[in-house]
Amino acid sequence: MDILKKPTQLEKIIWPVFKLGIRTPEFYEGVCYLTNEHVNQDNETTISTYIIDDKNINKSSLGLRRLQIEKDKLYPLNTVIYTLQDLIKIAKPKVWFIDNNGHAFQYKKTTRAKLQIYEINQVLPVSGIGCVLEIKGFSERFKSLTVPTATEKYAGILSYNGKNLLYGLYSTKTEPTWRLV
């Protein structure tokens, strides 16, 4: 079975990650899928099966395998997550995700981490998406997928497991708080 038994085995996750929802995905002979049951006006029940991934297709990633599946049979993946910070923000106890290798998992928040707001010193442009932020008080720089707006002069830094993670951009400086991660 391709479900990670220990939900927070972060080292096994291959990014990007896609949000599936609260229903547990099912697996059969290398195919990951979800079914929908629909009762029409005549009280007749129909079951529709939507494929999330098919590991029988000889491609290296979830996206490449999904390109080979008929569009009307695909389960829609509407939310993509590129960073651990975003996974921490989005994850709820019952929500399922699937990574780029096709491993389904739930991310359970088990630890508290301190969130502090710091002033952004400089926004450095990069080619492609986002920017790099220099934050007052830090020698390291932080990659952001979004460029701060004119009012977002602060960055929230989450101190977790000996690492500093960019958690968000803010318009005002607030007191330090705690977040479950």
Secondary structure as GFF3:
##gff-version 3
##sequence-region A 1 181
A	DSSP	three_ten_helix	10	12	.	.	.	ID=ss1
A	DSSP	beta_strand	17	21	.	.	.	ID=ss2
A	DSSP	beta_strand	26	28	.	.	.	ID=ss3
A	DSSP	beta_strand	31	39	.	.	.	ID=ss4
A	DSSP	beta_strand	45	54	.	.	.	ID=ss5
A	DSSP	alpha_helix	62	66	.	.	.	ID=ss6
A	DSSP	three_ten_helix	71	73	.	.	.	ID=ss7
A	DSSP	beta_strand	80	81	.	.	.	ID=ss8
A	DSSP	alpha_helix	84	90	.	.	.	ID=ss9
A	DSSP	beta_strand	96	99	.	.	.	ID=ss10
A	DSSP	beta_strand	104	105	.	.	.	ID=ss11
A	DSSP	beta_strand	112	125	.	.	.	ID=ss12
A	DSSP	beta_strand	131	135	.	.	.	ID=ss13
A	DSSP	beta_strand	141	144	.	.	.	ID=ss14
A	DSSP	beta_strand	154	160	.	.	.	ID=ss15
A	DSSP	beta_strand	163	170	.	.	.	ID=ss16
A	DSSP	beta_strand	177	180	.	.	.	ID=ss17
###
